[in-house]
Amino acid sequence: MFNPGLSIRQILKNSDIVDTFKCSNMGGMRRSKTTNILVLITDYTKGIYHDKWIGGILHYTGMGKNGDQDINWAQNATLANYGRNGVDIHLFGVMDAGEYIYCGRIELITKPYVDTQPGEDGQDRKVWMFPIRPVPDNDVKKPPMFVLKDMEDYKTRGKMLIAKLFEYES
């Protein structure tokens, strides 16, 4: 297991993530074969992916900006095979541009599922959602707008709140 020597809620710059984890400097899913980890970044300053916290679980959107996502492609496959591939996964949240908040090591807790979200081109497409949570559970900083009590809360008001936010930002 890879230990980056970071504290929960520690704020890093993108270059620090690259240096620490030996991964790419771009994208929300960054694989490093050197350290055998996958870095996930949930960035609330950009409107392309609709990640949301529901009942303490982050529903993280897979990789691919336009068209239907493929669970067997690139880092979607790495995350989908969590627990069988020996890859450690670490999460960062971005609430202010350029500030990456370390949320710790995470685990995939149930099978990924398909949802519909608009792509970068504005066209609806199928995306893979990965239900993940920090291990051990910790009180990572979450933006209140993206925190919902449970799936019922998401079904009744979450989709409307998220749609309003992304409509407002564009």
C-alpha positions in Angstrom: 0.0 0.0 0.0 1.4 3.4 -1.1 1.7 6.0 1.7 1.9 9.5 0.3 2.7 11.0 3.8 -0.2 13.4 3.6 -2.8 14.5 6.2 -6.5 14.5 5.5 -7.6 18.0 4.4 -4.0 19.0 3.5 -4.0 21.4 0.5 -1.6 20.7 -2.4 -0.9 22.3 -5.7 -1.2 20.2 -8.9 2.6 20.0 -9.2 2.7 18.5 -5.6 0.3 15.7 -6.7 2.5 14.9 -9.7 5.7 14.8 -7.6 4.1 12.8 -4.7 2.2 10.2 -6.7 4.3 10.2 -9.9 1.2 10.6 -12.1 0.1 12.9 -14.9 -0.6 16.5 -14.3 -4.0 16.5 -16.2 -7.4 14.8 -15.9 -9.6 13.7 -13.1 -8.4 10.1 -13.1 -4.6 9.8 -13.1 -2.9 6.4 -13.1 0.7 5.9 -11.9 2.3 2.5 -12.7 5.4 3.7 -10.8 3.5 4.0 -7.4 0.7 1.6 -8.4 -2.0 4.1 -7.5 -4.9 5.9 -9.2 -5.5 9.5 -8.2 -9.1 10.7 -8.5 -9.9 14.4 -8.5 -13.5 15.7 -8.0 -13.4 19.3 -9.2 -16.4 21.4 -8.2 -15.0 24.5 -10.0 -15.7 22.9 -13.4 -19.1 22.0 -14.7 -18.5 18.9 -16.8 -18.8 16.1 -14.3 -21.7 15.8 -11.9 -20.1 14.1 -8.9 -22.2 14.1 -5.7 -22.1 13.0 -2.1 -25.1 10.9 -1.1 -25.3 9.5 2.4 -21.5 9.8 2.9 -20.7 8.1 -0.4 -19.2 10.0 -3.3 -20.8 9.1 -6.6 -17.9 9.8 -8.9 -18.3 10.2 -12.6 -16.1 8.1 -14.9 -13.6 9.2 -17.6 -14.7 10.6 -21.0 -16.0 14.0 -21.8 -18.2 13.3 -24.8 -20.3 10.4 -26.0 -21.1 7.3 -23.9 -18.4 6.3 -21.5 -16.9 2.8 -21.7 -16.3 1.0 -18.4 -13.6 -1.1 -20.0 -11.6 1.9 -21.2 -8.6 3.4 -19.5 -9.0 4.4 -15.9 -12.7 3.5 -15.8 -11.5 -0.1 -16.0 -8.8 0.5 -13.3 -11.4 1.9 -10.9 -14.1 -0.8 -11.8 -11.5 -3.5 -11.0 -10.7 -2.1 -7.6 -10.0 -4.9 -5.1 -8.8 -7.2 -7.9 -6.0 -5.3 -9.4 -4.0 -4.2 -6.3 -4.2 -0.5 -7.2 -4.5 2.0 -4.3 -6.8 4.9 -5.0 -6.5 8.3 -3.5 -9.0 11.2 -3.7 -8.6 15.0 -3.9 -11.4 17.6 -4.0 -11.1 21.0 -5.6 -13.4 23.7 -4.3 -11.2 26.6 -5.1 -9.2 26.6 -8.4 -5.7 25.4 -8.0 -6.2 24.0 -4.4 -6.4 20.2 -4.2 -7.7 19.0 -0.8 -6.4 15.5 0.1 -9.4 13.3 1.1 -7.4 10.1 1.7 -7.4 6.6 0.4 -10.8 5.5 -1.0 -12.5 2.2 -1.8 -15.2 1.3 -4.3 -18.1 0.1 -2.2 -20.6 -1.2 -4.7 -20.7 -1.9 -8.4 -20.6 1.1 -10.8 -23.9 2.0 -12.4 -25.0 4.0 -15.5 -26.4 7.5 -15.3 -27.1 10.2 -17.9 -25.2 13.5 -17.9 -24.5 16.1 -20.6 -21.1 15.9 -22.2 -18.7 18.8 -22.8 -20.5 19.2 -26.1 -23.9 19.6 -24.3 -25.3 16.3 -25.6 -26.7 13.8 -23.2 -24.7 10.6 -22.8 -24.3 7.5 -20.6 -21.7 7.9 -17.9 -20.4 5.4 -15.4 -20.9 6.4 -11.7 -18.5 4.9 -9.1 -19.8 4.8 -5.5 -16.7 5.4 -3.4 -15.8 6.5 0.1 -12.7 7.3 2.1 -11.1 4.4 4.1 -11.2 4.7 7.0 -14.1 7.0 6.9 -13.1 10.6 7.6 -14.8 13.9 7.7 -13.5 15.2 4.3 -14.6 18.6 3.3 -17.6 18.5 1.0 -19.3 21.3 -0.8 -22.8 21.6 0.7 -24.5 21.9 -2.6 -23.3 18.5 -3.6 -24.2 16.7 -0.3 -27.5 14.9 -0.2 -28.9 12.8 2.6 -29.7 9.6 0.6 -30.9 8.4 -2.8 -34.5 9.5 -2.0 -33.2 13.0 -1.4 -31.3 12.9 -4.6 -34.3 11.7 -6.6 -36.6 14.4 -5.1 -34.4 17.4 -5.1 -30.8 16.6 -6.1 -31.2 16.4 -9.8 -33.0 19.8 -9.8 -30.3 21.4 -7.6 -27.4 20.0 -9.8 -29.2 21.0 -13.0 -29.7 24.6 -11.7 -26.1 24.9 -10.6 -24.7 23.7 -14.0 -27.2 25.9 -15.9 -26.1 28.9 -13.8 -22.4 28.2 -14.3 -22.5 28.0 -18.1 
